């Protein structure tokens, strides 16, 4: 028997451990490559194609730092918490037993109201935002959720904004969102601040009309200028920080006997500042213009300059849902007054300033009718998700509100709903506002649906192309008559293909809280092909010449599909004469362009709140350019 020194045994053992470690490392890399190289639907190719569209996009030649955007109104501090962890801490149970309670509440007044509606939205995976009228209940839930925040994060306000490797601004940014997601944490929130932050990250010049605390302002990008009402407007010097309690859950989370079909969020609010639209005051536009004064050279006196009033390229409106569900007579009077002030402000915006309205979740029919009459007629563009789309269709078609819809709508159904919105929003019977295009006309020219599986953008285009449209525009200007708006002739909102690609990439980056896209954490929810309409009788405009329903085949190497079709029209006897008259009044031959991109769905979701705002703002930035 050969004797082996103990030292040699130690060396051999060390070598064996080293070889085993190398082998395990090799296996890990091999498995990773297997996962990456054997992904369903060839996700790697889709990621590469969408990224190529994003990287290759360049706005029209313009001076840095980009278009001027005004965003309003309000803001908040989000308290984000994992819903199931909060329920465990509060010892809440019996959610399914609450279904005998009406599941859509115009007021959340008790824990039973909340449990019933949360359960209804959870089983559908629906995004919901509701007002809590019981201030004691709201404070109790906020206090319980705040106890779940790690001690080192309790005084920190984290930014959830994620940037990719491609953006227009020169400012580099690394997100301060935690890489290891805690159970609960504070972040800057509110539709307006989130959209303003995204627009600034993408290189726009942004002004935010909102009353924010110094803590909130300090967490905005340096490119965002905050405009607040002057002291003589009569508001307290120090604004109150409204808190939104954001309960997030993941796909597969189990609540008693039910499983969430997708990741989403349920938001509870009890605001003081935001329902007053305290970011809006009569001198807002003039204040913005003073901060954005432009100087032009006088052709006769080249050595002198004169000041010209600045014009916003885009106004973004969001956050009106915090005015929903007001109950008292006094609060209703205040809301009516503020909505009237908003209507006056929107009417004061220059005709060439495009207006985008970001939809939200509404339940109060009186308030939604106010929006229909005072906000939608001003809107050139609308952004919304798959729950808000059928709600808007219902509002426009029969003046009612739907509350919760399916989590996975089919592409054809979503396209038909978008056609309905387009047709109703261009219906002469809808209340109109004055514009340069004719009496009481400021027409919808862009619609962006951001759903879990698809990004779809619908815009107006001239049927004979941009060159003919520009010639017609120039002819109208030379004739001395009031020229049409660029959006009416089909010259607004360029780069639709790039916009939907950008939206898909931002959706993944935000929900995964990562600037790069990992194929292993990515899945697609698209079919091999889809019909462009589910209702060919109503939407004959979507059919081909042989009256066949077109089908779009999914192409991994070119995942963005675009096509054109005639503008959708409402076909009914009661408004046919008005419709024909309105068509004759518009001397332009226009159609719609539709682009659809698959969403790179994040399979390991870190955050859901703010996704729609980031997606919508990123797509807007792609399609908005300076008029210089």
C-alpha positions in Angstrom: 0.0 0.0 0.0 1.5 3.3 -1.1 1.8 6.0 1.5 0.5 9.5 0.4 1.7 12.4 2.6 -1.1 14.4 4.3 0.1 17.5 2.5 -0.5 15.8 -0.9 -4.0 14.8 0.3 -4.8 18.4 1.1 -3.6 19.6 -2.3 -5.6 16.9 -4.1 -8.7 17.8 -2.1 -8.2 21.5 -2.9 -7.8 20.7 -6.6 -10.9 18.5 -6.5 -12.9 21.4 -4.9 -11.5 23.8 -7.5 -12.4 21.5 -10.4 -15.9 20.9 -9.0 -16.4 24.7 -8.6 -15.3 25.3 -12.2 -17.6 22.5 -13.4 -20.5 24.0 -11.5 -19.7 27.4 -12.9 -19.5 25.9 -16.4 -22.9 24.2 -15.9 -24.4 27.4 -14.7 -23.2 29.3 -17.8 -24.3 26.4 -20.0 -27.8 26.4 -18.5 -27.9 30.2 -18.8 -27.0 29.9 -22.5 -29.5 27.1 -23.0 -32.2 29.4 -21.5 -31.1 32.3 -23.6 -30.8 30.4 -26.8 -34.0 28.3 -26.5 -36.5 31.0 -25.5 -40.0 30.7 -26.9 -41.0 32.8 -29.9 -37.4 33.8 -30.3 -37.5 36.6 -27.7 -33.9 37.5 -28.4 -34.7 38.5 -32.0 -37.7 40.5 -30.9 -35.6 42.4 -28.3 -32.9 43.1 -30.9 -35.5 44.3 -33.4 -37.3 46.6 -31.0 -34.0 48.0 -29.7 -32.8 48.6 -33.3 -35.9 50.7 -34.0 -35.3 52.7 -30.7 -31.6 53.3 -31.4 -32.1 54.3 -35.1 -34.8 56.8 -34.3 -33.7 60.4 -34.5 -36.1 63.4 -34.1 -36.3 66.0 -36.8 -33.3 68.4 -36.6 -33.8 70.6 -33.6 -31.9 72.6 -31.2 -31.0 71.0 -27.9 -32.5 70.5 -25.4 -35.7 69.6 -27.2 -39.4 70.5 -27.3 -41.1 72.6 -24.6 -43.6 70.6 -22.6 -45.9 71.8 -19.8 -47.3 69.1 -17.4 -50.1 69.5 -14.9 -51.3 69.1 -12.2 -50.4 68.0 -8.7 -48.3 65.2 -7.2 -48.0 62.9 -4.2 -45.8 60.6 -2.2 -46.3 56.9 -3.0 -46.1 54.4 -0.2 -45.6 51.2 -2.1 -46.2 47.9 -0.3 -46.6 44.3 -1.2 -50.3 43.7 -0.8 -50.2 40.2 0.7 -47.5 41.3 3.2 -49.7 44.1 4.4 -52.8 41.9 4.7 -50.7 39.4 6.8 -49.6 42.2 9.1 -53.1 43.5 9.5 -54.5 40.0 9.9 -57.0 40.4 7.2 -58.8 37.3 6.0 -62.1 36.3 4.5 -61.8 38.3 1.3 -63.8 35.9 -0.8 -66.6 36.0 1.8 -67.0 39.7 1.2 -68.3 39.2 -2.4 -71.9 39.6 -1.2 -71.0 43.3 -0.7 -71.2 45.4 -3.9 -67.8 45.0 -5.4 -67.4 48.4 -7.0 -67.7 51.2 -4.4 -68.2 54.8 -5.1 -66.9 55.3 -1.6 -64.5 53.2 0.5 -65.8 53.7 4.0 -64.9 50.5 5.8 -62.4 47.7 5.7 -65.2 45.5 4.4 -65.7 47.9 1.4 -62.0 47.8 0.7 -61.7 44.0 1.0 -64.6 43.4 -1.3 -63.3 45.6 -4.1 -59.7 44.6 -3.7 -60.7 41.0 -4.1 -62.8 41.8 -7.2 -59.9 43.6 -8.9 -57.3 41.0 -7.7 -59.0 38.0 -9.4 -59.2 40.0 -12.7 -55.7 41.5 -12.4 -57.2 45.0 -12.9 -55.5 48.3 -12.1 -57.7 50.3 -9.7 -57.4 53.6 -7.9 -60.0 54.6 -5.3 -60.7 57.4 -2.8 -61.0 56.4 0.9 -63.5 58.7 2.7 -62.8 57.1 6.1 -59.7 59.1 7.1 -59.2 56.9 10.2 -59.1 53.8 8.1 -56.7 55.4 5.6 -54.3 56.5 8.2 -54.4 53.1 9.9 -53.5 51.3 6.7 -50.7 53.9 5.9 -49.3 53.4 9.4 -49.4 49.6 9.1 -47.7 49.7 5.7 -45.0 52.1 6.8 -44.0 49.7 9.5 -43.0 47.3 6.8 -40.4 49.7 5.4 -36.8 48.7 6.2 -35.4 51.0 8.9 -32.7 52.4 6.6 -35.3 53.4 4.0 -37.9 55.0 6.3 -36.8 58.6 5.7 -35.7 58.1 2.1 -37.8 59.0 -1.0 -36.7 56.7 -3.8 -37.1 57.4 -7.5 -38.7 54.6 -9.6 -37.8 56.1 -12.9 -35.6 53.8 -15.0 -33.7 54.8 -18.1 -32.4 52.7 -20.9 -29.1 53.0 -22.6 -30.6 55.2 -25.3 -32.0 58.6 -24.4 -31.9 62.1 -25.9 -30.6 64.1 -23.0 -27.0 64.4 -22.1 -27.7 63.8 -18.4 -26.9 60.3 -17.3 -29.1 58.7 -14.6 -28.9 55.7 -12.4 -32.1 54.8 -10.7 -32.3 55.0 -6.9 -35.0 52.4 -6.8 -33.7 49.5 -4.6 -32.1 46.7 -6.5 -33.4 44.2 -3.9 -37.1 45.0 -3.7 -38.2 45.7 -0.1 -41.7 44.8 1.1 -42.5 48.6 1.4 -40.8 51.9 0.4 -41.5 55.5 -0.2 -41.2 57.1 -3.7 -42.2 60.3 -5.6 -45.6 59.7 -7.2 -48.5 61.3 -9.1 -49.2 61.2 -12.8 -47.8 64.6 -13.5 -44.5 64.3 -11.7 -43.9 60.8 -13.1 -44.7 61.9 -16.7 -42.6 65.1 -16.3 -39.7 63.0 -15.0 -39.8 60.7 -17.9 -40.2 63.5 -20.5 -37.2 65.2 -19.0 -35.1 62.1 -18.9 -35.8 61.7 -22.6 -34.6 65.2 -23.4 -37.6 67.5 -23.4 -37.7 71.0 -21.7 -40.3 70.3 -19.0 -42.3 72.6 -16.7 -44.4 71.0 -14.0 -47.4 72.9 -12.6 -47.8 71.5 -9.1 -47.6 72.5 -5.5 -44.9 70.2 -4.2 -42.8 70.2 -1.0 -39.1 70.8 -1.1 -38.5 67.1 -0.5 -40.6 66.2 -3.6 -38.9 68.9 -5.7 -35.4 67.7 -4.7 -36.2 64.2 -6.2 -37.2 65.5 -9.6 -34.7 65.5 -12.5 -32.8 68.7 -12.9 -34.5 69.3 -16.3 -37.9 69.8 -14.6 -38.9 73.4 -13.7 -41.6 73.5 -11.0 -44.2 76.3 -11.3 -46.3 77.1 -8.2 -49.1 79.6 -7.6 -48.0 83.0 -6.2 -48.7 83.8 -2.5 -51.6 86.1 -3.4 -53.5 83.0 -4.8 -54.4 82.3 -1.1 -52.9 78.9 -0.5 -50.7 77.9 2.5 -47.0 78.5 2.0 -46.1 74.9 2.7 -48.1 72.4 0.6 -49.3 69.2 2.3 -47.8 66.0 0.9 -50.7 63.8 -0.2 -50.0 60.1 0.3 -51.1 57.4 -2.1 -51.0 53.8 -0.7 -50.0 51.6 -3.6 -50.7 47.9 -3.0 -48.8 45.8 -5.5 -49.1 42.1 -6.3 -47.4 39.7 -8.7 -48.7 37.3 -11.2 -49.4 34.0 -9.4 -49.8 35.7 -6.0 -52.4 33.7 -4.0 -55.1 35.4 -2.0 -57.0 32.7 -0.2 -58.4 30.4 -3.0 -57.7 32.9 -5.8 -54.6 33.5 -7.9 -53.7 36.8 -9.6 -53.7 36.4 -13.4 -51.1 39.2 -13.8 -49.1 41.7 -11.8 -50.9 44.9 -11.0 -51.6 47.5 -8.3 -54.5 48.8 -6.3 -54.2 52.4 -5.1 -55.9 54.0 -2.1 -55.9 57.8 -1.8 -57.2 60.5 0.6 -55.9 63.7 -0.9 -56.1 67.3 0.4 -54.1 69.2 -2.2 -54.7 67.4 -5.4 -58.6 67.5 -5.5 -58.3 71.3 -5.5 -56.1 71.4 -8.6 -53.9 73.6 -6.6 -51.3 73.6 -9.3 -53.6 75.6 -11.6 -54.2 79.3 -11.2 -55.3 82.0 -13.6 -51.8 83.3 -14.5 -50.2 79.9 -15.2 -49.8 80.3 -18.9 -48.3 83.8 -18.5 -45.9 82.5 -15.8 -44.8 79.7 -18.1 -44.3 82.2 -20.9 -42.1 84.4 -18.7 -39.9 81.4 -18.0 -39.7 80.5 -21.7 -39.4 83.9 -23.4 -38.0 83.8 -26.9 -36.1 86.6 -28.7 -36.2 87.0 -32.4 -34.1 89.2 -34.6 -35.9 92.2 -36.2 -35.3 92.0 -40.0 -35.3 95.8 -40.4 -33.1 96.4 -37.3 -30.8 93.5 -37.2 -29.0 94.9 -34.2 -32.1 94.8 -32.0 -34.3 92.0 -30.8 -37.9 91.8 -29.7 -39.5 89.4 -27.3 -42.0 86.9 -28.7 -44.4 84.9 -26.6 -43.4 81.3 -26.2 -45.7 78.5 -27.1 -45.7 75.1 -25.5 -45.2 72.3 -28.0 -47.2 70.0 -25.8 -49.4 70.2 -22.7 -49.9 67.0 -20.7 -52.9 66.7 -18.4 -53.2 63.9 -15.8 -54.2 63.1 -12.2 -57.8 64.2 -12.5 -59.0 60.9 -10.9 -58.2 62.4 -7.4 -61.2 64.6 -8.0 -63.4 61.6 -8.5 -65.9 60.5 -5.8 -66.4 63.7 -4.0 -69.5 63.4 -1.8 -70.3 66.6 0.0 -72.2 69.5 -1.6 -69.5 71.9 -0.7 -66.8 69.7 -2.2 -68.8 69.3 -5.3 -69.1 73.1 -5.7 -65.4 73.4 -5.3 -64.8 70.7 -7.9 -67.1 72.4 -10.4 -65.3 75.7 -9.9 -61.9 74.1 -10.5 -63.1 72.1 -13.6 -64.4 75.4 -15.0 -61.0 77.0 -14.4 -59.4 74.0 -16.1 -61.7 74.5 -19.1 -60.7 78.2 -19.3 -57.0 77.3 -19.1 -57.3 74.7 -21.9 -59.2 77.2 -24.0 -56.4 79.7 -23.6 -53.7 77.4 -24.9 -52.5 78.3 -28.4 -54.1 76.3 -31.3 -50.8 74.7 -32.2 -50.1 73.5 -28.7 -51.0 69.8 -28.7 -52.9 68.6 -25.7 -52.5 65.1 -24.3 -54.9 63.7 -21.7 -53.9 60.7 -19.6 -56.9 58.7 -18.6 -57.4 57.0 -15.2 -59.8 54.8 -13.3 -63.1 56.6 -12.6 -66.3 55.5 -10.9 -68.4 58.7 -10.4 -70.7 59.2 -13.4 -71.3 62.9 -12.7 -67.6 63.6 -12.7 -66.9 61.5 -15.8 -69.6 63.5 -17.6 -67.8 66.7 -16.5 -64.6 65.2 -18.1 -66.6 64.4 -21.3 -67.9 67.9 -21.6 -64.8 70.0 -20.5 -61.7 67.9 -21.0 -62.1 65.5 -23.9 -63.2 68.2 -26.4 -59.8 69.8 -25.9 -57.8 66.6 -26.3 -55.6 66.0 -29.3 -54.2 62.9 -27.8 -55.4 60.4 -25.2 -53.3 57.7 -23.3 -55.1 54.8 -21.5 -54.8 51.2 -20.5 -56.9 48.1 -21.3 -59.2 48.7 -18.3 -59.7 52.4 -19.1 -60.4 51.8 -22.8 -63.8 50.1 -22.4 -64.7 52.6 -19.7 -64.1 55.5 -22.2 -66.1 53.7 -24.9 -69.0 53.2 -22.5 -68.8 56.9 -21.5 -68.8 58.1 -25.0 -71.5 55.7 -26.3 -74.1 55.7 -23.5 -72.9 58.0 -20.8 -72.3 55.2 -18.3 -69.2 53.9 -16.5 -67.8 50.4 -16.5 -65.5 49.6 -13.6 -63.5 46.5 -14.2 -62.7 44.5 -17.4 -60.7 41.5 -18.5 -57.0 41.3 -17.9 -56.2 39.8 -21.3 -58.3 41.4 -24.0 -57.8 40.3 -27.6 -56.0 42.6 -30.0 -59.0 42.7 -32.4 -61.3 43.8 -29.6 -58.9 46.5 -28.4 -58.5 47.8 -31.9 -62.3 48.0 -32.3 -62.6 49.8 -29.0 -60.0 52.3 -30.2 -61.9 52.8 -33.4 -65.0 53.5 -31.3 -63.2 56.2 -29.3 -61.8 57.7 -32.5 -65.2 57.8 -34.2 -67.0 59.2 -31.1 -64.3 61.8 -30.5 -64.6 63.0 -34.1 -68.4 62.9 -33.9 -69.9 66.4 -34.6 -72.4 65.8 -31.8 -69.7 65.8 -29.1 -69.3 69.1 -27.4 -66.6 71.0 -29.2 -64.2 73.8 -28.6 -63.0 76.5 -31.0 -59.8 76.0 -33.0 -58.3 77.2 -36.2 -59.7 74.2 -38.1 -63.2 75.6 -38.0 -66.0 76.4 -35.5 -65.9 74.2 -32.4 -63.3 71.7 -33.7 -60.2 70.5 -31.9 -60.2 66.9 -33.1 -58.6 63.8 -31.6 -55.6 63.0 -33.7 -53.7 60.4 -31.5 -54.7 57.5 -29.3 -52.2 55.4 -27.4 -53.3 52.1 -25.7 -50.7 50.6 -23.3 -51.8 47.1 -22.4 -50.0 44.2 -20.8 -49.4 42.4 -24.2 -49.5 45.2 -26.8 -48.6 48.8 -27.4 -51.0 50.3 -30.0 -50.9 53.9 -31.3 -53.4 55.3 -33.8 -52.7 58.7 -35.4 -54.1 60.8 -38.3 -52.2 60.9 -41.6 -52.8 62.6 -44.9 -53.9 59.9 -47.4 -51.5 61.3 -50.1 -48.5 61.7 -47.8 -46.8 64.3 -45.9 -45.5 66.2 -49.0 -49.0 66.8 -50.2 -50.2 67.8 -46.7 -47.4 70.4 -46.4 -48.3 71.8 -49.8 -51.9 72.2 -48.8 -50.9 73.7 -45.5 -48.7 76.2 -47.3 -51.5 77.1 -49.8 -53.9 77.8 -47.0 -51.3 80.1 -45.3 -50.6 81.9 -48.5 -54.3 82.5 -49.2 -54.6 84.6 -46.1 -57.4 82.4 -44.5 -57.0 80.8 -41.1 -54.7 77.8 -41.7 -55.6 74.4 -40.4 -53.9 72.8 -37.4 -51.1 70.4 -38.3 -52.9 67.6 -36.4 -56.0 68.0 -38.6 -54.1 67.7 -41.8 -52.0 64.7 -40.6 -48.7 66.4 -40.0 -48.5 66.0 -36.2 -47.3 62.9 -34.3 -44.5 61.5 -36.5 -42.4 58.4 -35.8 -45.3 56.1 -34.8 -43.3 52.9 -35.4 -40.5 54.2 -33.1 -43.0 55.3 -30.5 -44.6 51.9 -30.0 -41.2 50.2 -29.9 -40.0 52.7 -27.3 -43.2 52.1 -25.3 -42.6 48.3 -25.3 -39.0 48.7 -24.1 -40.0 51.2 -21.4 -42.7 48.9 -20.2 -40.1 46.2 -19.5 -37.5 48.5 -18.1 -39.9 50.0 -15.6 -41.6 46.9 -14.4 -38.4 45.0 -14.1 -36.6 48.1 -12.6 -33.6 47.5 -14.9 -32.1 49.6 -17.7 -31.1 46.6 -19.7 -33.4 43.8 -20.9 -32.7 40.3 -19.8 -34.2 37.7 -22.3 -34.6 35.2 -19.4 -36.8 37.6 -17.6 -38.9 38.4 -20.7 -42.0 36.7 -22.2 -44.4 37.5 -25.0 -48.2 37.2 -24.8 -48.9 37.6 -28.5 -50.5 35.1 -30.9 -48.9 34.0 -34.1 -51.4 36.3 -35.9 -54.4 38.4 -35.1 -57.4 39.8 -37.0 -57.5 43.6 -37.2 -61.2 43.6 -36.2 -63.7 41.4 -34.4 -66.7 43.4 -35.7 -66.5 43.6 -39.5 -70.1 44.8 -39.8 -69.5 47.9 -37.8 -65.9 48.6 -38.9 -66.1 48.1 -42.7 -63.3 50.6 -42.8 -60.9 48.0 -41.5 -61.7 45.5 -44.3 -59.7 44.9 -47.4 -61.1 45.6 -50.9 -62.6 42.1 -51.1 -64.3 42.7 -47.7 -62.0 40.2 -46.1 -60.8 40.7 -42.5 -57.0 41.3 -42.7 -54.8 39.2 -40.4 -51.4 40.5 -39.1 -48.8 37.8 -38.8 -46.3 38.2 -36.0 -42.8 38.5 -37.4 -39.9 38.1 -34.9 -37.4 40.1 -37.0 -39.9 42.9 -37.6 -42.2 42.8 -34.6 -43.8 46.2 -35.1 -46.7 46.1 -37.6 -48.1 49.3 -39.1 -51.0 49.8 -41.6 -53.4 52.5 -42.7 -57.2 52.5 -43.1 -60.0 55.1 -43.5 -60.8 57.1 -40.5 -63.5 55.3 -38.4 -66.9 56.9 -38.6 -70.1 56.4 -36.5 -72.7 54.9 -38.8 -76.2 55.8 -37.4 -79.2 57.6 -38.8 -79.5 60.3 -36.2 -76.1 61.9 -37.0 -75.6 60.9 -40.6 -76.4 64.4 -41.9 -74.2 66.1 -39.3 -71.4 63.7 -40.2 -71.7 64.3 -43.9 -71.7 68.1 -43.3 -68.6 67.9 -41.1 -66.8 65.8 -43.7 -67.6 68.4 -46.4 -66.3 71.2 -44.1 -62.9 69.5 -43.8 -61.0 69.9 -47.1 -58.4 67.3 -46.3 -58.2 63.7 -47.3 -57.0 61.9 -44.2 -56.8 58.4 -42.9 -55.5 56.7 -39.7 -52.1 55.0 -39.3 -52.1 52.2 -36.7 -48.8 50.7 -35.3 -48.8 47.8 -32.9 -45.8 46.3 -31.0 -45.6 43.3 -28.7 -44.8 44.2 -25.1 -41.6 42.6 -23.6 -43.5 41.4 -20.5 -41.3 41.3 -17.4 -41.6 37.9 -15.7 -40.0 39.1 -12.5 -41.9 42.2 -11.7 -40.4 44.8 -9.3 -43.0 47.6 -9.7 -46.2 48.2 -11.5 -47.3 51.7 -10.3 -46.2 54.4 -12.6 -45.8 52.1 -15.6 -48.5 53.6 -17.7 -47.2 57.2 -17.0 -43.7 56.2 -18.0 -44.8 54.4 -21.1 -47.1 57.1 -22.3 -44.6 59.9 -21.7 -41.8 58.0 -23.5 -44.0 57.5 -26.5 -45.1 61.1 -26.5 -41.5 62.3 -26.4 -40.7 60.2 -29.5 -43.6 61.8 -31.4 -43.3 65.4 -30.2 -40.8 67.7 -31.9 -40.0 71.4 -31.6 -41.6 73.6 -34.3 -38.3 75.4 -34.8 
